Amino acid sequence: MTSIWTGERVRLRGVEPTDWEVFRRFDEHSADMRAADMMYPPRSAEGYQRWAEDQSTREPRDDEFALAIEADGALVGSISTSDADRLAGRFSYGVAIGDEHKRRGYASEAAILVMAYMFAERRYHKCEVSVYAVNEPSIHMHGKLGFVTEGRLREHVFFAGRYQDLVMLGMTAHEFWARHAERVSAVLRPS
């Protein structure tokens, strides 16, 4: 790995204005929209273009940023950090992969790259993620990455006509390095 943003299968990069059509195509899959965040009303082509333009010029703020996930030169999804709390030393992220690109390891590798950056370069201690209980593939992926289920908020969110549980998962920097040190560059490994 020559760049901290490049793994074996994916490269993380900024969102480009020209990415708008792919993101619109991703949003055509209602189940994917629901699993990643929530259902939104359809946007116009101009709305997607403006969104992509805004994303392409947005500066990271307080360690919160959004990146495109690219594999074999194609845009396959996105990952973004959120809830970065420098004082407490924890952050969250959300990852979404387009329907036609799922089950290829892109989401897990993107998550590893982002966590390596946040733990090694930004000095965070813990990563926390919240996953809808109905999103079993994401819960399974996070378990394989080494996340521990820390709790379940019962009937916490409403979508698809009913209240859904939210599963809280976490991984400390120590747990991350113990499990993933060999997968990331020596440049990122703590000494």
Contacts in CASP RR format, 6 or more apart in sequence:
PFRMAT RR
TARGET T0000
AUTHOR 0000-0000-0000
METHOD contacts of the structure
MODEL  1
MTSIWTGERVRLRGVEPTDWEVFRRFDEHSADMRAADMMYPPRSAEGYQR
WAEDQSTREPRDDEFALAIEADGALVGSISTSDADRLAGRFSYGVAIGDE
HKRRGYASEAAILVMAYMFAERRYHKCEVSVYAVNEPSIHMHGKLGFVTE
GRLREHVFFAGRYQDLVMLGMTAHEFWARHAERVSAVLRPS
1 7 0 8 1.000
1 8 0 8 1.000
1 184 0 8 1.000
1 185 0 8 1.000
3 11 0 8 1.000
4 113 0 8 1.000
4 116 0 8 1.000
4 117 0 8 1.000
4 121 0 8 1.000
4 184 0 8 1.000
4 185 0 8 1.000
4 187 0 8 1.000
4 188 0 8 1.000
5 11 0 8 1.000
5 12 0 8 1.000
5 13 0 8 1.000
5 67 0 8 1.000
5 113 0 8 1.000
5 117 0 8 1.000
6 12 0 8 1.000
6 113 0 8 1.000
7 109 0 8 1.000
7 113 0 8 1.000
8 109 0 8 1.000
9 71 0 8 1.000
9 104 0 8 1.000
9 105 0 8 1.000
9 106 0 8 1.000
9 109 0 8 1.000
10 69 0 8 1.000
10 70 0 8 1.000
10 71 0 8 1.000
10 76 0 8 1.000
10 106 0 8 1.000
10 109 0 8 1.000
10 110 0 8 1.000
10 113 0 8 1.000
11 69 0 8 1.000
11 70 0 8 1.000
11 71 0 8 1.000
11 73 0 8 1.000
12 67 0 8 1.000
12 68 0 8 1.000
12 69 0 8 1.000
12 70 0 8 1.000
12 79 0 8 1.000
12 110 0 8 1.000
12 113 0 8 1.000
12 114 0 8 1.000
13 67 0 8 1.000
13 68 0 8 1.000
13 70 0 8 1.000
14 55 0 8 1.000
14 56 0 8 1.000
14 66 0 8 1.000
14 67 0 8 1.000
14 68 0 8 1.000
15 52 0 8 1.000
15 55 0 8 1.000
15 56 0 8 1.000
15 66 0 8 1.000
15 67 0 8 1.000
15 68 0 8 1.000
15 78 0 8 1.000
16 52 0 8 1.000
16 56 0 8 1.000
16 68 0 8 1.000
17 49 0 8 1.000
17 52 0 8 1.000
17 53 0 8 1.000
17 56 0 8 1.000
18 52 0 8 1.000
19 52 0 8 1.000
19 56 0 8 1.000
19 68 0 8 1.000
19 75 0 8 1.000
20 45 0 8 1.000
20 48 0 8 1.000
20 49 0 8 1.000
20 51 0 8 1.000
20 52 0 8 1.000
20 53 0 8 1.000
21 48 0 8 1.000
22 75 0 8 1.000
23 48 0 8 1.000
23 51 0 8 1.000
23 52 0 8 1.000
23 75 0 8 1.000
23 78 0 8 1.000
24 43 0 8 1.000
24 45 0 8 1.000
24 48 0 8 1.000
26 32 0 8 1.000
26 77 0 8 1.000
26 96 0 8 1.000
26 98 0 8 1.000
26 99 0 8 1.000
27 33 0 8 1.000
27 40 0 8 1.000
27 43 0 8 1.000
29 98 0 8 1.000
29 99 0 8 1.000
30 39 0 8 1.000
32 96 0 8 1.000
32 98 0 8 1.000
32 99 0 8 1.000
33 39 0 8 1.000
33 40 0 8 1.000
34 132 0 8 1.000
34 159 0 8 1.000
34 160 0 8 1.000
35 96 0 8 1.000
35 132 0 8 1.000
35 134 0 8 1.000
35 135 0 8 1.000
35 138 0 8 1.000
36 94 0 8 1.000
36 96 0 8 1.000
37 96 0 8 1.000
38 159 0 8 1.000
39 159 0 8 1.000
43 51 0 8 1.000
55 66 0 8 1.000
58 65 0 8 1.000
58 66 0 8 1.000
62 84 0 8 1.000
62 86 0 8 1.000
63 81 0 8 1.000
63 84 0 8 1.000
63 86 0 8 1.000
63 91 0 8 1.000
63 118 0 8 1.000
63 122 0 8 1.000
63 124 0 8 1.000
64 80 0 8 1.000
64 81 0 8 1.000
64 82 0 8 1.000
64 83 0 8 1.000
64 84 0 8 1.000
65 80 0 8 1.000
65 81 0 8 1.000
66 78 0 8 1.000
66 79 0 8 1.000
66 80 0 8 1.000
67 78 0 8 1.000
67 79 0 8 1.000
67 80 0 8 1.000
67 110 0 8 1.000
67 114 0 8 1.000
68 75 0 8 1.000
68 77 0 8 1.000
68 78 0 8 1.000
69 75 0 8 1.000
69 76 0 8 1.000
69 77 0 8 1.000
69 78 0 8 1.000
69 79 0 8 1.000
69 95 0 8 1.000
69 97 0 8 1.000
69 106 0 8 1.000
69 107 0 8 1.000
69 110 0 8 1.000
70 76 0 8 1.000
71 101 0 8 1.000
71 104 0 8 1.000
71 106 0 8 1.000
74 101 0 8 1.000
76 97 0 8 1.000
76 98 0 8 1.000
76 101 0 8 1.000
76 104 0 8 1.000
76 106 0 8 1.000
77 95 0 8 1.000
77 96 0 8 1.000
77 97 0 8 1.000
77 98 0 8 1.000
77 101 0 8 1.000
77 106 0 8 1.000
78 95 0 8 1.000
78 96 0 8 1.000
79 93 0 8 1.000
79 94 0 8 1.000
79 95 0 8 1.000
79 96 0 8 1.000
79 107 0 8 1.000
79 110 0 8 1.000
79 111 0 8 1.000
79 114 0 8 1.000
80 93 0 8 1.000
80 94 0 8 1.000
81 91 0 8 1.000
81 92 0 8 1.000
81 93 0 8 1.000
81 94 0 8 1.000
81 114 0 8 1.000
81 118 0 8 1.000
82 91 0 8 1.000
82 92 0 8 1.000
82 93 0 8 1.000
82 94 0 8 1.000
83 90 0 8 1.000
83 91 0 8 1.000
83 92 0 8 1.000
83 128 0 8 1.000
84 90 0 8 1.000
84 91 0 8 1.000
84 92 0 8 1.000
84 118 0 8 1.000
84 124 0 8 1.000
85 91 0 8 1.000
86 124 0 8 1.000
89 123 0 8 1.000
89 124 0 8 1.000
89 125 0 8 1.000
89 126 0 8 1.000
90 124 0 8 1.000
90 125 0 8 1.000
90 126 0 8 1.000
90 127 0 8 1.000
90 128 0 8 1.000
91 118 0 8 1.000
91 124 0 8 1.000
91 126 0 8 1.000
91 127 0 8 1.000
91 128 0 8 1.000
92 127 0 8 1.000
92 128 0 8 1.000
92 129 0 8 1.000
92 130 0 8 1.000
93 111 0 8 1.000
93 114 0 8 1.000
93 115 0 8 1.000
93 127 0 8 1.000
93 129 0 8 1.000
94 129 0 8 1.000
95 107 0 8 1.000
95 110 0 8 1.000
95 111 0 8 1.000
96 107 0 8 1.000
97 106 0 8 1.000
97 107 0 8 1.000
102 137 0 8 1.000
103 137 0 8 1.000
107 138 0 8 1.000
107 141 0 8 1.000
108 141 0 8 1.000
108 144 0 8 1.000
108 145 0 8 1.000
111 145 0 8 1.000
112 145 0 8 1.000
112 180 0 8 1.000
112 183 0 8 1.000
112 184 0 8 1.000
113 184 0 8 1.000
115 127 0 8 1.000
115 171 0 8 1.000
115 176 0 8 1.000
115 180 0 8 1.000
116 176 0 8 1.000
116 180 0 8 1.000
116 184 0 8 1.000
116 185 0 8 1.000
116 188 0 8 1.000
117 188 0 8 1.000
118 124 0 8 1.000
118 127 0 8 1.000
119 125 0 8 1.000
119 127 0 8 1.000
119 173 0 8 1.000
119 176 0 8 1.000
119 177 0 8 1.000
120 184 0 8 1.000
120 188 0 8 1.000
120 189 0 8 1.000
120 190 0 8 1.000
121 188 0 8 1.000
124 173 0 8 1.000
125 172 0 8 1.000
125 173 0 8 1.000
126 170 0 8 1.000
126 171 0 8 1.000
126 172 0 8 1.000
126 173 0 8 1.000
127 147 0 8 1.000
127 170 0 8 1.000
127 171 0 8 1.000
127 176 0 8 1.000
128 150 0 8 1.000
128 168 0 8 1.000
128 169 0 8 1.000
128 170 0 8 1.000
129 142 0 8 1.000
129 147 0 8 1.000
129 168 0 8 1.000
129 169 0 8 1.000
129 170 0 8 1.000
130 166 0 8 1.000
130 167 0 8 1.000
130 168 0 8 1.000
130 169 0 8 1.000
131 138 0 8 1.000
131 139 0 8 1.000
131 142 0 8 1.000
131 166 0 8 1.000
131 167 0 8 1.000
131 169 0 8 1.000
132 138 0 8 1.000
132 157 0 8 1.000
132 159 0 8 1.000
132 164 0 8 1.000
132 165 0 8 1.000
132 166 0 8 1.000
132 167 0 8 1.000
133 139 0 8 1.000
133 152 0 8 1.000
133 164 0 8 1.000
133 165 0 8 1.000
133 166 0 8 1.000
133 167 0 8 1.000
134 160 0 8 1.000
134 164 0 8 1.000
139 149 0 8 1.000
139 167 0 8 1.000
139 169 0 8 1.000
142 169 0 8 1.000
143 169 0 8 1.000
145 171 0 8 1.000
145 179 0 8 1.000
145 180 0 8 1.000
146 171 0 8 1.000
146 175 0 8 1.000
146 179 0 8 1.000
147 169 0 8 1.000
147 170 0 8 1.000
147 171 0 8 1.000
148 169 0 8 1.000
148 170 0 8 1.000
148 171 0 8 1.000
148 175 0 8 1.000
149 167 0 8 1.000
149 168 0 8 1.000
149 169 0 8 1.000
150 168 0 8 1.000
150 169 0 8 1.000
150 170 0 8 1.000
151 167 0 8 1.000
151 168 0 8 1.000
152 165 0 8 1.000
152 166 0 8 1.000
152 167 0 8 1.000
152 168 0 8 1.000
153 165 0 8 1.000
153 166 0 8 1.000
153 168 0 8 1.000
154 165 0 8 1.000
155 163 0 8 1.000
155 164 0 8 1.000
155 165 0 8 1.000
156 163 0 8 1.000
156 164 0 8 1.000
156 165 0 8 1.000
156 166 0 8 1.000
157 163 0 8 1.000
157 164 0 8 1.000
157 166 0 8 1.000
158 164 0 8 1.000
177 189 0 8 1.000
177 190 0 8 1.000
181 189 0 8 1.000
END
